[in-house]
Amino acid sequence: MGMLVKDFPQIKENVALHIKSLSEWVGGITHVSSKEQMEFISKKSDDLMTYAGGMASGAAVTLSSIFVFVGLLPIYIYLMLFYKGILLRFIFMWFQPEDHAKVKETIYETEAIIKNYLGGLLIQVTYMTILLGGLLLLFGIKHALLIGVIFAILNLIPYVGALLGNVIGVVLTLTSSTELGPVITVLLVIAAVQFLDNNILMPRIVGSKIKINALMAILGVVIGGSIAGISGMFLSMPIIAVMKIIFDHTIQFKQWGILLGDQRPARSPMTFPIFRKKKDIPTVPGVEK
């Protein structure tokens, strides 16, 4: 961050060059002169500043809520551990004694999933920062470590976070460079590191048999964000994983566990013999079927 602030004068010059190039490109396509473009921008500047002010105030509220959540998190964890017996008794009292063995198995499985997932996220932030920041440093990208840290943290939010991390990485690179080569390098390095993380490192570290399909993961992130903001986005995946475990261990909600998972059937259920359309039986006039 200190390097970014130090390079601010150069960033302003680079942004001015990019805006000039964009203005010339727009003028070549639409035949609108740069003067007319600047007049249009100046007319909309008041609305833009008002919108930016609202965005800034919203971001400040979000940051403050994150700090409050992080500050209270140790208290939540301590109290949940302190009252663990009461919570477990509350859960067991909802079920008949003959079902307690299955409830106990579900609780142990949930505990293992949460431990593996949250521990894996901490390890993921570390190696993503080192891998991405180190590779970008080797390629001579400015603010490489800052891009690595931002992407590693945003990558904790499934799918949506990776997209935001790519956008922020491109913006930081554009503001510090007048060429497109570094931008392409950043995108390729991020894609390579993300492929390595998704297909090799993270599955081995977490080691979870619970897999959530992409559609339900994105919906969970959106719903979690609307309910609890940024903290809801981060916690959406472990909550969905716990829900899937509970659904898989119950008969009346088993179909919901299948909906959350990513285990697709070998063939479409519509092709089962019971669903096949039977051919009409030819009839003879005057004779009943």
C-alpha positions as CSV (number, residue, x, y, z in Angstrom):
1,M,0.0,0.0,0.0
2,G,2.9,2.3,0.7
3,M,4.4,1.6,-2.7
4,L,1.0,2.3,-4.3
5,V,0.7,5.7,-2.5
6,K,4.3,6.6,-3.5
7,D,3.6,5.9,-7.1
8,F,0.4,8.0,-7.1
9,P,1.8,10.8,-9.4
10,Q,2.9,8.2,-12.0
11,I,-0.5,6.5,-11.7
12,K,-2.2,9.8,-12.5
13,E,-0.2,10.2,-15.6
14,N,-0.9,6.6,-16.7
15,V,-4.6,7.0,-16.1
16,A,-4.6,10.2,-18.1
17,L,-2.9,8.4,-21.0
18,H,-5.4,5.5,-20.8
19,I,-8.3,8.0,-20.8
20,K,-6.8,9.8,-23.8
21,S,-6.4,6.6,-25.7
22,L,-10.0,5.5,-24.8
23,S,-11.3,8.9,-25.9
24,E,-9.5,8.7,-29.3
25,W,-10.9,5.1,-29.8
26,V,-14.4,6.3,-29.0
27,G,-14.1,9.3,-31.3
28,G,-12.9,7.0,-34.1
29,I,-16.0,4.8,-33.7
30,T,-18.7,7.4,-32.9
31,H,-17.2,10.5,-34.6
32,V,-17.7,12.4,-31.3
33,S,-14.9,14.8,-30.6
34,S,-12.8,14.7,-27.4
35,K,-14.2,18.2,-26.5
36,E,-17.8,16.9,-26.8
37,Q,-16.9,13.9,-24.7
38,M,-15.4,16.1,-22.0
39,E,-18.5,18.3,-22.0
40,F,-20.7,15.2,-21.5
41,I,-18.4,13.9,-18.7
42,S,-18.5,17.3,-16.9
43,K,-22.3,17.4,-17.1
44,K,-22.5,13.9,-15.5
45,S,-19.7,14.6,-12.9
46,D,-22.1,15.8,-10.2
47,D,-24.2,12.6,-10.5
48,L,-21.1,10.5,-10.5
49,M,-19.7,12.2,-7.4
50,T,-23.0,11.7,-5.6
51,Y,-23.1,8.0,-6.6
52,A,-19.4,7.6,-5.5
53,G,-20.2,9.2,-2.2
54,G,-23.0,6.7,-1.6
55,M,-20.7,3.9,-2.6
56,A,-17.9,5.2,-0.2
57,S,-20.3,5.4,2.7
58,G,-21.6,1.9,2.0
59,A,-18.1,0.6,1.8
60,A,-17.3,2.3,5.2
61,V,-20.3,0.7,6.8
62,T,-19.3,-2.7,5.3
63,L,-15.7,-2.4,6.6
64,S,-16.9,-1.4,10.1
65,S,-19.3,-4.4,10.2
66,I,-16.4,-6.7,9.1
67,F,-14.2,-5.3,11.9
68,V,-17.0,-5.7,14.5
69,F,-17.6,-9.3,13.3
70,V,-13.9,-10.2,13.4
71,G,-13.6,-8.6,16.9
72,L,-16.6,-10.5,18.3
73,L,-15.6,-13.8,16.6
74,P,-13.3,-15.0,19.5
75,I,-16.2,-14.3,22.0
76,Y,-18.6,-16.2,19.8
77,I,-16.2,-19.2,19.6
78,Y,-15.5,-19.1,23.4
79,L,-19.2,-19.0,24.3
80,M,-20.1,-21.8,21.9
81,L,-17.4,-24.0,23.3
82,F,-18.3,-23.1,26.9
83,Y,-22.0,-23.9,26.3
84,K,-21.3,-26.9,24.0
85,G,-23.1,-29.3,26.3
86,I,-26.3,-27.2,26.3
87,L,-26.2,-26.9,22.5
88,L,-25.8,-30.6,22.0
89,R,-28.5,-31.4,24.5
90,F,-30.8,-29.0,22.6
91,I,-30.1,-30.9,19.3
92,F,-30.6,-34.4,20.8
93,M,-33.9,-33.4,22.4
94,W,-35.4,-32.8,18.9
95,F,-35.0,-36.5,18.0
96,Q,-36.2,-39.9,19.3
97,P,-33.7,-42.0,21.4
98,E,-33.5,-44.6,18.6
99,D,-32.2,-41.8,16.2
100,H,-29.5,-40.5,18.5
101,A,-26.8,-42.7,17.0
102,K,-27.4,-41.2,13.5
103,V,-27.5,-37.7,15.1
104,K,-24.2,-38.3,16.7
105,E,-22.7,-39.5,13.4
106,T,-24.0,-36.4,11.7
107,I,-22.5,-34.1,14.3
108,Y,-19.1,-35.7,14.1
109,E,-19.2,-35.5,10.3
110,T,-20.2,-31.8,10.4
111,E,-17.4,-31.0,12.9
112,A,-14.8,-32.7,10.6
113,I,-16.1,-30.8,7.5
114,I,-16.0,-27.4,9.2
115,K,-12.5,-28.0,10.6
116,N,-11.1,-29.1,7.3
117,Y,-12.8,-26.3,5.4
118,L,-11.8,-23.4,7.7
119,G,-8.3,-24.8,8.2
120,G,-8.0,-25.2,4.4
121,L,-9.0,-21.6,3.8
122,L,-6.3,-20.3,6.1
123,I,-3.7,-22.4,4.3
124,Q,-5.2,-21.3,0.9
125,V,-4.8,-17.6,1.7
126,T,-1.1,-18.2,2.6
127,Y,0.0,-20.2,-0.5
128,M,-2.2,-18.1,-2.9
129,T,-0.4,-14.9,-1.7
130,I,3.0,-16.5,-2.0
131,L,2.4,-18.2,-5.3
132,L,0.6,-15.3,-7.0
133,G,2.6,-12.5,-5.5
134,G,5.9,-14.3,-6.1
135,L,5.2,-15.1,-9.7
136,L,4.1,-11.6,-10.5
137,L,7.3,-10.3,-8.8
138,L,9.3,-12.6,-11.1
139,F,7.6,-11.1,-14.1
140,G,8.3,-7.6,-12.9
141,I,4.7,-6.6,-12.2
142,K,4.3,-3.5,-10.0
143,H,2.3,-4.0,-6.8
144,A,2.6,-7.7,-7.2
145,L,2.3,-8.5,-3.5
146,L,-0.7,-6.2,-3.1
147,I,-2.5,-8.0,-6.0
148,G,-1.6,-11.4,-4.4
149,V,-3.0,-10.5,-1.0
150,I,-6.2,-8.9,-2.4
151,F,-6.8,-11.9,-4.7
152,A,-6.1,-14.5,-2.0
153,I,-8.6,-12.8,0.4
154,L,-11.3,-12.3,-2.3
155,N,-10.8,-15.9,-3.5
156,L,-12.4,-17.1,-0.2
157,I,-15.7,-16.0,-1.7
158,P,-16.6,-18.8,-4.2
159,Y,-16.7,-17.8,-7.9
160,V,-17.7,-14.1,-7.3
161,G,-14.5,-13.4,-5.3
162,A,-12.2,-14.7,-8.1
163,L,-13.9,-12.5,-10.6
164,L,-13.5,-9.4,-8.4
165,G,-9.9,-10.3,-7.8
166,N,-9.2,-10.5,-11.5
167,V,-10.8,-7.0,-12.1
168,I,-8.9,-5.4,-9.2
169,G,-5.6,-7.0,-10.5
170,V,-6.2,-5.6,-14.0
171,V,-7.1,-2.1,-12.6
172,L,-4.0,-2.0,-10.4
173,T,-1.8,-3.1,-13.3
174,L,-3.4,-0.6,-15.8
175,T,-2.8,2.3,-13.4
176,S,0.9,1.4,-13.0
177,S,1.6,0.6,-16.7
178,T,0.9,2.2,-20.1
179,E,1.1,-1.1,-22.0
180,L,-1.2,-4.1,-22.2
181,G,1.5,-6.7,-21.9
182,P,1.6,-6.6,-18.0
183,V,-2.2,-6.8,-18.0
184,I,-2.1,-10.0,-20.1
185,T,0.7,-11.4,-17.8
186,V,-1.4,-10.8,-14.7
187,L,-4.5,-12.5,-16.2
188,L,-2.4,-15.5,-17.3
189,V,-0.7,-15.9,-14.0
190,I,-3.9,-15.6,-12.1
191,A,-5.6,-18.2,-14.3
192,A,-2.6,-20.6,-13.9
193,V,-2.5,-20.2,-10.1
194,Q,-6.3,-20.6,-9.8
195,F,-6.3,-23.7,-12.0
196,L,-3.6,-25.2,-9.7
197,D,-5.6,-24.2,-6.6
198,N,-8.9,-25.5,-7.8
199,N,-7.8,-28.8,-9.2
200,I,-4.7,-29.9,-7.2
201,L,-4.0,-28.0,-4.0
202,M,-7.3,-27.2,-2.4
203,P,-8.9,-30.6,-2.9
204,R,-5.9,-32.3,-1.3
205,I,-5.8,-29.8,1.6
206,V,-9.5,-29.8,2.5
207,G,-9.9,-33.5,1.6
208,S,-13.7,-33.1,1.9
209,K,-16.1,-35.6,0.3
210,I,-18.8,-32.9,0.4
211,K,-19.0,-31.1,-3.0
212,I,-21.4,-28.3,-3.7
213,N,-22.4,-27.6,-7.3
214,A,-21.6,-24.2,-8.8
215,L,-25.2,-23.1,-9.2
216,M,-26.0,-23.6,-5.5
217,A,-22.7,-22.1,-4.4
218,I,-23.3,-18.9,-6.3
219,L,-26.9,-18.7,-5.0
220,G,-25.6,-19.3,-1.5
221,V,-23.0,-16.5,-1.9
222,V,-25.7,-14.1,-3.1
223,I,-28.2,-15.0,-0.4
224,G,-25.5,-14.9,2.3
225,G,-24.4,-11.5,1.1
226,S,-27.9,-10.1,1.2
227,I,-28.5,-11.5,4.7
228,A,-25.2,-10.9,6.5
229,G,-23.0,-8.8,4.0
230,I,-19.4,-9.8,3.5
231,S,-19.3,-12.2,6.4
232,G,-22.3,-14.0,5.0
233,M,-20.5,-14.5,1.7
234,F,-17.5,-16.0,3.5
235,L,-19.6,-18.3,5.6
236,S,-22.0,-19.4,2.9
237,M,-20.0,-22.5,1.7
238,P,-19.5,-24.1,5.2
239,I,-23.2,-23.5,6.0
240,I,-24.3,-25.1,2.7
241,A,-22.0,-28.0,3.4
242,V,-23.5,-28.5,6.8
243,M,-27.0,-28.3,5.4
244,K,-26.1,-31.0,2.8
245,I,-24.8,-33.3,5.5
246,I,-28.0,-32.9,7.5
247,F,-30.2,-33.4,4.4
248,D,-28.2,-36.5,3.3
249,H,-28.8,-38.1,6.8
250,T,-32.6,-37.6,6.7
251,I,-35.2,-39.4,4.6
252,Q,-37.7,-36.6,4.2
253,F,-35.0,-34.0,3.0
254,K,-32.7,-36.3,1.1
255,Q,-33.8,-34.8,-2.3
256,W,-32.4,-31.4,-1.1
257,G,-29.1,-33.0,-0.4
258,I,-29.0,-34.2,-4.0
259,L,-29.9,-30.7,-5.2
260,L,-27.0,-29.1,-3.4
261,G,-24.4,-31.7,-4.5
262,D,-22.6,-32.0,-7.8
263,Q,-23.0,-35.8,-8.4
264,R,-24.9,-35.9,-11.7
265,P,-26.8,-39.0,-12.7
266,A,-25.2,-41.2,-15.4
267,R,-28.3,-40.6,-17.6
268,S,-31.3,-38.3,-17.5
269,P,-34.2,-39.6,-15.4
270,M,-36.5,-38.8,-18.3
271,T,-34.9,-41.8,-20.2
272,F,-36.0,-44.3,-17.6
273,P,-38.4,-47.0,-19.0
274,I,-41.2,-45.9,-16.7
275,F,-41.2,-42.5,-18.3
276,R,-41.0,-43.6,-21.9
277,K,-44.0,-42.7,-24.0
278,K,-45.9,-45.8,-24.9
279,K,-47.0,-46.2,-28.6
280,D,-50.6,-46.0,-29.4
281,I,-52.2,-49.4,-30.0
282,P,-53.7,-49.6,-33.5
283,T,-57.5,-50.1,-33.3
284,V,-60.0,-51.7,-35.7
285,P,-63.1,-49.6,-36.4
286,G,-66.0,-50.8,-34.3
287,V,-63.8,-52.8,-31.9
288,E,-63.1,-51.4,-28.4
289,K,-59.5,-51.2,-27.1
